[in-house]
Amino acid sequence: MAYTRLADGLYWPFQFREGPMNISTQGTLDAAGEKFAMIGRVKIAGTPGTSKTINTSGSSKIEWQGGSTAVFDNASSSLSVGIQGVNTSGPPAQPDGTFSAYAVITTSADASPSLTTADVWHSITPTTGTVTVSDGDLIAVVWDLTARGGSDAIMVTPATPVSLVFPTTNAYASSAWGAAGANGQPNVILTASDGTLITLDGCKLFGNVGVAIITSSATNPDEYGTIFQVPFDCKVDAICGAIRVMASNSDFTLFLTSSPTSSRSTLASIAVAATQIGTASSNTFSQWKLASEIALTANTDYCVSFQATGAGAIRVSQSTLGNGGAREFWNGGTTVKGSTANNAADFAAGSTTVIPYLGVRISQIDFPSGGGGIYRRVPITIGAGR
């Protein structure tokens, strides 16, 4: 057993440099023939390299985040939601127009929750067809408003990408692809007939983003945290998060604790003065170096948190999932939970769907053999001079 250092670190449980969960331009379908598509390569939860079937058995599902407009109460409207292939037109990439497994929604109750409910995570079960997908397959998940009655309008919400060209989204309006909503980051979950979750590799999975957590020393709770586990023995050297101070007295303390829900023990803490950090107009990525590395043990609960210590308000982004099972696709998997505490008491048991955007940076990993060296990311230059 020997530690190998990661010179640039590994952020856990979130990939912070991708940015927090932000809503992109919503794909709005409010005219007959309009479509929205999320396009990428299949990622199956669990063992890589497997294949799974999506069919009409009742266990299969397609799930997505709706939008701020939800009107679907006219009997003349019809929305098809399902899986297609990807043609060679573009960019951005376009679906091929042929559904394999899909559902035809003619009443709002065909989806759960109802399509008349705004800003929620929707789920439908395919009613026609079957498709078997394998890890890495290129597919499109498509919403097609084939008929529109009255003022019905459906929204599909992707994420705002950070320097991302794939996976992608596309929107069809006025007889052309590339309408508002194109070039976003997909946000979709599929469920296979055996219950296995599937997504598109590189998805930014979230439900209703909602309002960021806002707290101060006068609130209860005054501390928000993310409980997590690591799958290997390792060392961490920084605490990270998407935090924004709102005033010059928005001071706070960052904590890394063990046994968070029972007799919590502080492993590291950093007092942060609002006057000694930068300013931001949104909750953006920040990291704070620890005074020394802290060793973490595999398959053990830890919590990274911030406690408001000043009277000024603090904002932190939260990951709000429509399906708590989506944690399967995060570092830490289903061990990741959101939690709160007050006055340094033990943390609550935790939420599987509302999770603060907080974590650590892994600086060393304990490998079973060898090790002792330093892994460095090799820079690659892309351009004419290659």
C-alpha positions, 0 to 999 in steps of 0.5 A: 500500500502506497499513496500516489499524489494527484498533482491537480487533484480529483474533486469529490463528489462533484466535478466543480469545474463544470460549474453548479447546476444551472438552467439553460434556455428551456426548449419550448414546444408551443406549436404543432411540429416543434421538437426538442432533443437531447443527444449523447452516448449511453451511460448505464449505471453499474457495470460498464459495457452492458446492454439494457432494454427499454420497452412497454413492460411498465418498468421502463421510464423516460424522465426529464425536468419540466419548465416554468410553463405547463399547459396541457389541457386541450384534448387535441394536443399530442406529445410523443416522447421517446428514443431515436437514432442520430442522423449525420446532419448538423451541427448541432446533432439532429435525431433521425426522426424515427422512434423506437420506444416511445409514449404518446401523451394525449392527456396531462395525466399520462405523465407523472406528475401531470404535465400541467404542473410547472417546474417538476421532474416528469416521468412517463412509461413507453407505450409503443416499441422496444429498444436495446441500448449498449454503453456508448451507443449514440442516441437521441431522446426526443419530445415531439409536439405532433399536434397542439390544441388551444394554448398548450405549451410544454417546456424541457429544461437542459443545463447551461454547458461550460465549454461543451460541444457534446453531449448536446441538445437541439430544438426544432421550430419554424421548420428548422433545427437549431432553434432556442434551446439548442447547444445545451447540456442534456438532463434526462434519465431512462430506466431499463425494463430491469430497473437499471438507470441509464443516462447520456454520458456527460449529462448535468442531472438536476430537478428544479434548481429552485432558490439557492440556500441562503443562511446567516448566523441568526438562522436555524439551521446555520450549517449546511453540509454534504455527506459522502463516502470515498471508495478508496483510502485517500488524502484530501487537501482542500474544501470546495463549493459554489458559495457567494457572500452577500455582504462584508460581514458574511463570514463563515467557517468550513468544516470537514467532519467524521461521524457526522450524524453521531458524535461528529468529530472535526477533522479540519476547519477553515475560518473565512472572512467575507472581506478577504475573498473575491466578489461574484454575481452568482454562486461560483466555484471556490476552493480553500486549501487546508493547512495539511492533508487529511486522510480519509478511509474508504466506505466511511461517512464524512461531511463537508459543510459551511457554518454561517458565523456572521450576520450577513447572508451567504448563498450556496448552490444546491443540487436538487434531483427529481430522482434520487437514484440519479446519484448513481452517476455521481462520484460517491454514488448513493452515499451522497446526501444533503444535511443540516446542523445548528450550533455545531450539533450532529447532522440530520440523517440527510436528504437524497434529493436536495444536496449542497454543492460542496465537496473536497479535493482528493490529493493522494490515493492509496493504491494496493501496490506500487505508488509513491510517485506523482501523477501529472496531467499532460497538457495537450495543445489543439490547433494548427501547430500540432 
